[in-house]
């Protein structure tokens, strides 16, 4: 037999607190416990039920939900949190309510709120520094493994992955000729239009050959080709290795005893190291052609004269410098792309993040390499009037 108690207060239309004949406290919930019906009283009901649950002994407090007319997941989650995300010792439910709480028991709890860090900027800077050092260590380790593989292939020429190198040459070199030609031609036209009018004002039309030759062959040609290849071929390499990680093909190669560095990384580095200097030569030639065509249309400079004067105005050392820069950039792009590709985790989010980081790092490395070459070879290929 249950007797009413005076402990209940406030929203007594939602619950009744009674004492049983055995002396236990019974909390009977009544009415509708849905988000729509609770509406603005949701915080008040939650606070009162939590207060009643904390004031009573958990082992003697009985919960009765059989008189609840409607219960949705909002009300169920409210009760679940009041109970401390576990069922109370004494609980009466209807079958449909039982299924709702079974589902809540199987759900994963939300992560805890992150703690506030006092020196957040310093902490974030330290994490980024440690992350950079981790990637730098990984790339140095991968470079060392590539050197060991090269020594092994020198003593075992039959193990050279010629097919893989040829395939990478085709994908990164031959298939990139179209986009590099279009961009190079347009850049040559833009550069010619920007400089030819200024030179024409001072009667120095012939010096357009010097500007186009030095800027394109020494700087713009290698830079354009390297940046385009980093965005096109570098991202493709990272995505290829990342997909192999997602589909567990890399694990299968490990089980079969096939080293990743020799069959996947080394052919990409050699292939791009050979292909990019050729792309630099192609891009520079097309950019020069675009610039000279624009100069003839703009100021009437003869293309035949420009091609004849080009070897005298631009020393051949600039061409070798651009080709050497292309080879270094190509090998660096391939190394960075493979490093990030091998670090991708078997999920799609990591695949996108790794590909983005690979492209950004490759372009940054290309600009850094260009700056190093500009400082190291500042006295080579440039004629200074005495």
CORKA-V298781 format. One record per residue. RES is the residue in one letter. PHI is phi in radians with two decimals (999 if undefined). OMEGA is omega in whole degrees, -180 to 180 (* if undefined). NEAR is the number of other C-alpha atoms within 10 Angstrom. Layout:
RES	PHI	OMEGA	NEAR
RES	PHI	OMEGA	NEAR
This chain:
X	999	-179	7
X	-1.89	-180	14
X	-2.05	180	12
X	-1.09	179	13
X	-2.17	179	13
X	-1.58	-177	9
X	-1.28	-178	11
X	-1.26	179	16
X	-2.64	174	12
X	1.37	-173	10
X	-1.42	-178	13
X	-1.25	174	12
X	-1.35	-180	11
X	-1.68	-176	16
X	-2.72	174	21
X	-2.33	179	19
X	-1.92	-177	23
X	-2.20	178	21
X	-1.98	-179	19
X	-1.38	179	15
X	-1.11	180	10
X	-1.42	179	8
X	1.59	179	11
X	-1.48	179	16
X	-1.64	-179	24
X	-2.02	179	22
X	-1.86	-178	21
X	-1.75	177	18
X	-1.61	-178	21
X	-2.33	177	18
X	1.44	-175	16
X	-1.89	178	18
X	-1.99	176	24
X	-2.11	-178	17
X	-1.12	-179	15
X	-1.23	-177	11
X	-1.30	179	14
X	-1.23	175	17
X	0.85	-176	10
X	-1.30	180	10
X	-1.44	-178	12
X	-1.00	180	17
X	-1.11	-178	11
X	-1.16	179	13
X	-1.11	179	19
X	-1.06	-179	15
X	-1.13	-178	13
X	-1.19	179	15
X	-1.17	177	21
X	-1.16	178	17
X	-1.15	178	12
X	-1.12	-180	17
X	-1.19	-179	17
X	-1.37	-179	12
X	-1.33	-177	10
X	-1.64	176	13
X	-1.26	-176	12
X	-1.07	-178	14
X	-1.34	-179	11
X	-1.80	-178	14
X	-1.50	179	21
X	-1.83	179	23
X	-1.86	-179	20
X	-2.22	-179	19
X	-1.91	-175	18
X	-1.24	180	15
X	-1.59	178	15
X	-1.28	-177	18
X	-1.32	-180	12
X	-2.42	179	13
X	-2.51	176	18
X	-1.87	-175	14
X	-1.23	176	16
X	-1.11	177	15
X	-1.18	179	18
X	-1.13	179	17
X	-1.15	177	15
X	-1.04	179	18
X	-1.15	-179	19
X	-1.07	178	18
X	-1.27	176	12
X	-1.09	180	20
X	-1.39	-179	16
X	1.33	179	10
X	1.01	172	14
X	-2.70	-177	13
X	-1.21	174	15
X	-1.22	-177	17
X	-1.11	-178	11
X	-2.17	-176	13
X	-2.55	177	14
X	-1.94	-177	15
X	-2.32	168	15
X	-1.52	-176	12
X	-0.99	-179	9
X	-1.19	176	9
X	-1.23	179	18
X	-1.04	-180	12
X	-1.16	179	12
X	-1.13	-178	15
X	-1.30	173	19
X	-1.11	178	11
X	-1.19	177	9
X	-1.17	178	17
X	-1.13	-178	14
X	-1.51	-178	8
X	-1.29	180	9
X	-1.46	-180	7
X	-1.24	180	9
X	-1.17	179	6
X	-1.16	-179	6
X	-1.22	178	6
X	-1.12	180	6
X	-1.11	179	6
X	-1.25	178	6
X	-1.29	180	7
X	-1.69	-174	10
X	-1.13	-179	8
X	-1.90	-175	8
X	-1.09	180	10
X	-1.04	180	10
X	-1.17	179	11
X	-1.12	179	12
X	-1.13	178	12
X	-1.11	178	11
X	-1.14	178	12
X	-1.12	179	12
X	-1.14	178	12
X	-1.14	178	12
X	-1.13	178	12
X	-1.14	178	12
X	-1.10	179	12
X	-1.13	178	12
X	-1.15	178	11
X	-1.16	179	16
X	-1.11	177	14
X	-1.10	179	12
X	-1.10	-180	16
X	-1.23	176	17
X	-1.15	178	13
X	-1.10	179	12
X	-1.13	178	19
X	-1.12	178	18
X	-1.08	178	12
X	-1.15	178	16
X	-1.13	178	18
X	-1.09	177	12
X	-1.09	178	14
X	-1.12	179	17
X	-1.13	177	15
X	-1.10	178	11
X	-1.14	-179	14
X	-1.22	176	15
X	-1.18	179	12
X	-1.57	178	9
X	-2.30	-176	10
X	-1.06	180	9
X	-1.19	-179	9
X	-1.62	-180	12
X	-1.14	-179	18
X	-1.34	-175	15
X	-1.16	-179	12
X	-1.13	180	10
X	-1.12	179	18
X	-1.11	179	21
X	-1.10	179	14
X	-1.12	178	14
X	-1.20	175	22
X	-1.06	-179	21
X	-1.21	-176	15
X	-1.21	-176	16
X	-1.56	-178	26
X	-1.84	-174	21
X	-1.10	-178	13
X	-1.31	180	12
X	-1.69	-176	19
X	-1.15	-177	16
X	-1.11	-176	12
X	-1.18	179	15
X	-1.20	179	24
X	-1.16	-179	20
X	-1.09	-179	14
X	-1.15	179	17
X	-1.08	179	28
X	-1.08	-180	22
X	-1.18	178	18
X	-1.11	178	21
X	-1.08	178	28
X	-1.11	-179	20
X	-1.09	-179	15
X	-1.09	180	21
X	-1.16	179	25
X	-1.14	-179	18
X	-1.24	-174	10
X	-1.73	-173	16
X	-1.13	-180	24
X	-1.13	179	17
X	-1.15	179	13
X	-1.20	-180	15
X	-1.14	179	15
X	-1.11	-178	9
X	-1.81	179	8
X	1.21	-178	10
X	-1.97	-176	12
X	-1.08	-174	18
X	-1.18	-178	18
X	-1.36	174	16
X	-1.10	178	23
X	-1.15	178	25
X	-1.07	-177	17
X	-1.17	-179	17
X	-1.13	-178	24
X	-1.10	-178	27
X	-1.18	-175	21
X	-1.22	-177	18
X	-1.40	-175	29
X	-1.20	-175	27
X	-1.52	-171	25
X	-2.13	-170	20
X	-1.16	-180	22
X	-1.03	177	30
X	-1.07	-178	30
X	-1.17	180	24
X	-1.07	-179	21
X	-1.09	-177	29
X	-1.17	-179	30
X	-1.18	178	23
X	-1.12	180	17
X	-1.19	178	29
X	-1.10	179	30
X	-1.32	-177	18
X	-1.62	-174	15
X	-1.40	179	26
X	-1.08	178	31
X	-1.15	179	27
X	-1.13	178	20
X	-1.13	179	28
X	-1.10	180	30
X	-1.14	179	24
X	-1.09	179	19
X	-1.16	178	25
X	-1.13	177	29
X	-1.14	176	21
X	-1.12	175	19
X	-1.23	-179	21
X	-1.13	-180	18
X	-1.51	176	13
X	1.13	176	12
X	-1.24	177	14
X	-1.11	177	20
X	-1.14	178	15
X	-1.15	177	13
X	-1.12	178	14
X	-1.12	179	11
X	-1.09	-180	10
X	-1.38	178	9
X	1.40	179	9
X	-1.66	-178	14
X	-1.23	180	14
X	-1.12	-173	16
X	-1.13	-175	18
X	-1.38	-175	20
X	-1.66	-176	17
X	-2.02	-173	20
X	-1.47	-176	25
X	-1.03	178	26
X	-1.06	179	23
X	-1.20	-179	30
X	-1.18	179	24
X	-1.15	-179	20
X	-1.06	-180	24
X	-1.28	176	32
X	-1.13	176	23
X	-1.49	-173	22
X	-1.26	-172	24
X	-1.16	174	28
X	-1.02	177	25
X	-1.19	176	19
X	-1.15	177	27
X	-1.06	179	30
X	-1.07	180	20
X	-1.15	-178	18
X	-1.14	179	30
X	-1.12	180	31
X	-1.13	-180	20
X	-1.17	179	23
X	-1.12	176	31
X	-1.09	178	28
X	-1.05	178	20
X	-1.08	179	22
X	-1.16	-179	29
X	-1.24	176	27
X	-1.10	179	19
X	-1.14	179	23
X	-1.15	178	27
X	-1.17	180	15
X	-1.25	-175	12
X	-1.48	-175	14
X	-2.13	176	15
X	1.36	179	12
X	-1.31	-177	19
X	-1.22	177	15
X	-1.15	179	17
X	-1.09	178	9
X	-1.13	-178	11
X	-1.12	180	21
X	-1.19	178	14
X	-1.26	-177	11
X	-1.46	-175	14
X	-1.06	-180	15
X	-1.10	-180	12
X	-1.40	-177	10
X	-1.54	-179	17
X	-2.08	180	22
X	-1.06	-177	16
X	-1.12	-180	12
X	-1.08	179	13
X	-1.15	178	21
X	-1.16	179	23
X	-1.13	178	16
X	-1.13	178	19
X	-1.14	179	24
X	-1.18	177	23
X	-1.13	177	18
X	-1.10	179	24
X	-1.12	180	30
X	-1.13	180	23
X	-1.12	179	19
X	-1.13	-180	31
X	-1.09	180	31
X	-1.16	179	21
X	-1.18	179	22
X	-1.06	180	32
X	-1.13	180	28
X	-1.12	180	28
X	-1.12	-179	27
X	-1.09	180	31
X	-1.21	178	30
X	-1.07	179	25
X	-1.21	178	27
X	-1.15	180	28
X	-1.27	-180	22
X	-1.61	-180	17
X	-1.22	178	24
X	-1.53	-176	15
X	-1.29	173	15
X	-2.64	-174	13
X	-1.20	180	13
X	-1.13	178	10
X	-1.13	179	16
X	-1.10	179	23
X	-1.14	-179	16
X	-1.14	-180	12
X	-1.13	179	23
X	-1.14	178	24
X	-1.09	180	17
X	-1.09	179	15
X	-1.10	-179	28
X	-1.14	-179	25
X	-1.10	180	14
X	-1.14	-180	16
X	-1.12	180	27
X	-1.14	176	21
X	-1.08	179	14
X	-1.13	178	18
X	-1.09	179	24
X	-1.14	178	15
X	-1.13	178	13
X	-1.11	178	17
X	-1.09	178	21
X	-1.16	179	11
X	-1.11	178	13
X	-1.12	-179	16
X	-1.11	180	15
X	-1.35	-175	9
X	-1.22	-176	10
X	-2.04	-178	12
X	-1.20	-178	10
X	-1.76	-178	10
X	-1.93	175	12
X	1.41	180	17
X	-2.09	180	15
X	-1.60	-179	10
X	-1.88	-179	6
X	-1.21	-179	4
X	-1.40	*	3
